[in-house]
Amino acid sequence: MGMKLSQFNFDLPKELLAEYPSEQRDEARLMVLNRKEQTIEHKRFKDLIDYFEPKDVMVLNNTKVFPARLYGNKEKTGARIEVFLLRELNPETRLWDVLVDPARKIRIGNKLYFGDDESLVAEVIDNTTSRGRTLRFLYDGTYTEFRSKLTELGQTPLPKYIKREVEPDDAERYQTIYAKEEGAVAAPTAGLHFSKHLLKRLEIKGIDFAEVTLHVGLGTFSPVEVEDLSKHKMDSEEAYIHQPATAIINNALTEKRRICAIGTTAMRVLESAVSSNHTLNEFGGWTNKFIFPPYDFTIANCMVTNFHTPKSTLLMMVSAFAGHEFMKKAYEEAVKEKYKFYTYGDAMLII
């Protein structure tokens, strides 16, 4: 048996979970790990630029978070129900996979009403899991009007660990500035640290950008519940890599440039599309790739990531990339130096 779940546990003081993002995106702290030298440096995110040369590549996940959290009222009782949109099953029939909370009383055939005017209604068609339901939305209007109604009624889906109410700033800050392709229910958090100014400076320095898409699902927050990691199943997420990105990345591979995955999601989609001759293929479909130590990475030789929670699949991936012992040391240092963890937290660069 390889690595065990218990090897990824550590004490994370509650006060290190970031409730708010840093005041300026690129002013978050940055811990720099050098795998070859086994060194740890403490910087600011905007210092990232000093570690890259012209023609190096940064791989960005351009997924866009949609406002997935809605609040409705149950017919007859009027009980307030949270509906979290996971994915659209069929645009024509307006069927969606959702989570409902509290779930106990939401049964097949129930109707839920949304908005002050109750112009949006959903009917429960099926149970998928204890909290999962399939809903059919009923709305008088075109598909475009229906989608903009969802957007108008929805809230930014901040992760549950953030106990405060969603604030107007969250709509902007819980989205990368390069978000384009709508479909995620959680942000690719490493990318949240890039400001327009920093991207411009990187561009002027000659850094190339390759965009990939991985629509982050709620599975990214799912705890691992098996001690033997080889038995853990990841949720599938939809991902795309198009020809322009493969051309940029394969060229950089040939020229032995630095190829930096911005976030675990970018890393995952890259590793899901490796060809038999160790280059990057185009990709379109679903990936449930689970990366944990030991693992040989083929495409990226550098990554930016946030500080992750104990026992998370994200911590397992970055440990596979940096080395388990080195990562343990870095995390001990992060706790000691009071780095902020999780979604709105600080960042790490691993070179």
C-alpha positions in Angstrom: 0.0 0.0 0.0 1.3 3.5 -0.9 0.6 6.8 0.8 -2.1 6.9 3.5 -4.7 9.5 4.3 -3.3 10.0 7.8 0.0 11.2 6.2 -1.8 14.3 5.0 -3.2 15.4 8.3 -1.9 18.5 10.2 -3.2 20.9 12.7 -4.6 24.0 11.1 -5.6 26.7 13.5 -9.1 28.0 12.6 -7.9 31.6 12.5 -5.7 30.9 9.5 -8.7 30.1 7.3 -9.2 33.3 5.2 -12.6 34.9 5.5 -11.7 37.7 3.2 -9.2 38.0 0.3 -6.1 40.3 0.6 -6.8 43.9 0.0 -5.1 43.9 -3.4 -5.1 40.7 -5.4 -1.3 40.6 -6.0 -0.4 41.7 -2.5 -1.2 38.3 -1.0 1.8 36.6 0.5 3.8 34.1 -1.7 5.8 31.2 -0.3 8.4 30.1 -2.9 9.6 26.5 -2.7 12.6 25.5 -4.7 12.6 21.7 -5.1 16.2 21.5 -6.3 17.7 23.7 -3.6 15.1 22.6 -1.0 14.7 26.3 0.0 11.7 28.2 1.3 11.4 32.0 0.6 8.8 34.5 1.8 7.6 37.0 -0.8 4.5 38.9 -2.1 2.5 37.5 -5.0 3.6 40.2 -7.4 7.3 39.0 -6.9 6.3 36.0 -9.0 7.5 37.8 -12.0 11.2 37.6 -10.8 11.1 33.8 -11.3 10.2 33.8 -15.0 12.1 34.4 -18.2 10.8 35.5 -21.6 9.1 32.5 -23.4 8.2 30.7 -20.2 4.6 29.7 -20.2 1.8 30.1 -17.6 -1.2 27.8 -18.0 -4.4 29.5 -16.8 -7.7 27.9 -16.2 -10.2 30.3 -17.8 -13.4 28.8 -16.3 -15.9 31.2 -14.9 -17.9 30.7 -11.7 -21.6 31.1 -12.1 -23.8 32.3 -9.1 -24.8 28.8 -8.2 -26.5 29.4 -4.8 -30.2 30.2 -4.9 -32.7 30.5 -2.1 -36.3 29.3 -2.7 -39.4 28.7 -0.7 -41.2 25.3 -0.6 -44.8 25.4 -1.7 -47.5 25.3 1.1 -45.0 25.5 4.0 -43.0 28.4 2.6 -39.8 26.9 4.2 -36.6 28.5 3.0 -34.5 26.1 1.0 -31.0 26.5 -0.3 -30.6 25.2 -3.8 -27.0 24.8 -5.1 -26.8 24.3 -8.8 -24.2 21.7 -9.7 -24.7 21.2 -13.4 -27.1 21.6 -16.2 -28.3 18.3 -17.5 -30.3 19.5 -20.5 -30.8 23.0 -21.7 -34.0 22.2 -23.6 -35.9 20.6 -20.7 -34.1 22.9 -18.1 -33.1 19.9 -16.0 -30.4 20.5 -13.4 -28.4 18.5 -10.9 -28.6 20.4 -7.6 -28.0 20.0 -3.8 -30.7 21.0 -1.5 -30.4 22.1 2.2 -32.2 21.1 4.4 -32.8 18.0 2.3 -35.0 16.0 4.6 -38.3 17.5 3.4 -37.6 17.9 -0.3 -39.3 15.0 -2.0 -40.1 14.1 -5.6 -43.1 16.2 -6.8 -42.4 19.1 -4.5 -42.3 22.6 -6.0 -39.9 25.4 -5.0 -40.6 29.1 -5.7 -37.8 31.7 -6.3 -37.7 35.5 -6.3 -40.1 38.0 -4.8 -42.5 37.6 -7.6 -42.1 33.7 -7.7 -41.7 33.9 -11.4 -39.2 31.0 -11.4 -40.4 27.7 -10.2 -38.7 24.3 -9.9 -40.2 20.9 -9.6 -38.3 18.0 -7.9 -38.1 15.2 -10.5 -35.6 12.7 -8.8 -33.4 12.0 -5.8 -29.7 11.4 -6.8 -28.0 11.3 -3.3 -29.1 12.2 0.2 -28.8 15.9 -0.6 -28.8 15.6 -4.4 -31.9 16.2 -6.5 -32.8 16.6 -10.1 -34.9 19.8 -10.7 -36.9 20.9 -13.7 -37.1 24.7 -13.8 -40.3 26.2 -15.1 -40.0 29.8 -16.4 -42.0 31.7 -19.0 -39.3 32.9 -21.4 -36.6 32.0 -23.8 -33.5 30.0 -22.7 -31.4 33.2 -22.6 -34.0 34.9 -20.4 -34.1 31.9 -18.1 -30.3 31.9 -17.7 -30.2 35.6 -16.9 -33.0 35.0 -14.3 -30.8 32.3 -12.7 -27.9 34.8 -12.7 -30.0 37.5 -11.2 -31.4 35.3 -8.4 -28.1 33.5 -7.7 -25.4 34.3 -5.2 -21.7 33.9 -5.4 -21.1 30.3 -4.2 -18.5 31.0 -1.6 -17.3 27.8 0.1 -19.2 26.8 3.2 -16.2 27.4 5.6 -16.7 31.1 5.1 -19.3 31.8 7.7 -20.1 35.4 6.8 -22.8 36.6 4.4 -21.9 37.1 0.8 -20.9 40.7 0.1 -21.1 42.7 -3.1 -17.3 42.6 -3.5 -17.3 38.8 -3.6 -18.9 38.7 -7.0 -15.7 40.2 -8.4 -13.1 38.8 -6.0 -14.3 35.1 -6.3 -13.6 35.2 -10.0 -10.2 35.3 -11.8 -9.8 38.4 -14.0 -9.3 36.1 -17.0 -12.5 34.1 -16.4 -14.3 33.4 -19.7 -16.0 30.1 -20.0 -18.9 29.8 -17.6 -19.4 26.5 -15.8 -17.6 26.3 -12.5 -19.3 26.2 -9.1 -16.0 27.0 -7.3 -13.2 29.3 -8.4 -9.7 28.0 -9.4 -8.3 29.8 -6.4 -4.6 30.2 -7.4 -5.6 32.4 -10.2 -7.4 34.8 -7.9 -4.1 36.5 -7.1 -3.4 37.8 -10.6 -4.2 41.5 -11.0 -4.6 43.2 -14.4 -1.4 45.1 -13.7 0.6 41.9 -12.9 -0.7 40.2 -16.0 0.4 43.2 -18.1 3.9 43.2 -16.5 4.3 39.5 -17.2 3.2 40.0 -20.8 5.7 42.9 -21.3 8.4 40.6 -19.9 7.6 38.1 -22.6 5.8 35.4 -20.6 3.4 33.3 -22.8 -0.1 32.4 -21.6 -1.9 29.2 -22.5 -5.6 28.9 -21.5 -7.2 25.7 -20.6 -10.7 25.1 -19.1 -11.7 22.9 -16.2 -15.1 23.5 -14.7 -14.4 23.1 -11.0 -17.1 21.1 -9.3 -18.0 20.8 -5.6 -15.9 17.6 -5.6 -12.9 19.8 -5.1 -14.1 20.3 -1.5 -15.0 16.6 -0.9 -13.0 15.0 1.9 -11.2 11.8 1.3 -12.7 9.1 3.4 -10.5 6.1 2.7 -7.2 5.4 4.4 -5.8 3.7 1.2 -5.6 6.6 -1.3 -5.7 4.2 -4.3 -9.4 3.5 -3.4 -10.5 7.1 -3.5 -12.7 8.1 -6.5 -12.6 11.8 -7.7 -15.8 13.4 -9.0 -15.6 14.0 -12.8 -15.2 17.5 -14.1 -15.6 18.8 -17.6 -12.4 20.0 -19.2 -11.1 21.4 -22.5 -7.7 22.0 -24.1 -7.8 23.6 -27.6 -5.2 23.7 -30.3 -3.7 27.1 -29.5 -2.8 26.0 -26.0 -1.3 22.7 -27.1 0.8 24.5 -29.6 2.2 27.0 -27.0 2.8 24.3 -24.4 4.4 21.7 -26.8 6.7 24.3 -28.2 7.8 25.2 -24.6 8.4 21.5 -23.9 10.6 21.2 -26.9 12.5 24.3 -25.8 12.8 23.2 -22.2 11.1 26.3 -20.9 9.4 26.8 -17.6 5.8 25.6 -17.9 3.8 26.8 -14.8 0.4 25.4 -14.0 -1.6 28.1 -12.3 -3.6 26.0 -9.8 -4.3 22.4 -9.2 -7.1 22.5 -11.7 -4.8 23.6 -14.5 -2.4 20.9 -13.5 -5.1 18.3 -13.5 -6.4 19.0 -17.0 -2.8 19.0 -18.3 -2.1 15.6 -16.8 -5.4 14.3 -18.2 -4.3 15.0 -21.8 -0.7 13.6 -22.0 0.1 11.8 -25.3 2.0 8.5 -25.5 5.1 10.5 -26.6 4.9 12.8 -23.5 3.5 15.9 -25.2 0.1 17.5 -24.7 -3.0 16.4 -26.7 -6.1 18.4 -27.3 -8.8 17.4 -24.9 -12.6 17.7 -24.6 -14.6 15.7 -22.1 -14.6 14.7 -18.5 -11.7 14.0 -16.2 -11.6 12.3 -12.8 -7.9 12.1 -12.5 -6.6 11.8 -9.0 -3.0 12.8 -8.4 -1.2 11.7 -5.2 2.4 10.7 -4.4 4.3 9.1 -5.9 3.5 10.6 -9.3 5.6 11.7 -12.4 4.4 14.9 -13.9 4.8 15.2 -17.6 3.9 18.7 -18.7 4.3 21.3 -16.1 7.6 21.8 -14.2 6.4 24.6 -11.9 3.1 25.4 -10.3 1.2 28.1 -8.3 -1.3 27.0 -5.7 -3.0 28.1 -2.5 -2.6 26.6 0.9 -4.9 23.7 1.3 -6.8 22.0 4.1 -5.7 18.8 5.9 -6.5 15.5 4.1 -7.6 17.3 0.9 -6.9 15.9 -2.6 -5.4 19.3 -3.4 -2.7 18.8 -0.6 -2.0 15.4 -2.0 -1.4 16.7 -5.5 1.0 19.5 -4.4 2.8 17.0 -2.2 3.3 14.7 -5.2 4.7 17.7 -7.1 7.0 19.1 -4.4 7.8 15.9 -2.5 5.9 14.8 0.6 8.6 15.6 3.2 9.4 19.0 1.7 5.7 19.9 1.6 5.2 18.9 5.2 8.1 21.2 6.2 6.6 24.1 4.1 3.2 23.7 5.7 4.7 23.7 9.2 6.5 26.9 8.3 3.2 28.3 6.8 1.3 27.7 10.1 4.2 29.2 12.1 4.4 32.3 9.9 0.6 32.6 9.9 0.0 32.4 6.2 -3.7 32.4 5.3 -5.2 29.1 4.0 -7.9 28.0 1.6 -10.0 29.8 -1.0 -9.2 33.5 -0.1 -5.8 32.7 1.3 -2.2 33.2 0.3 -0.2 31.5 -2.4 2.7 29.2 -3.0 5.0 29.0 -6.0 6.8 25.6 -6.5 9.7 25.7 -8.9 
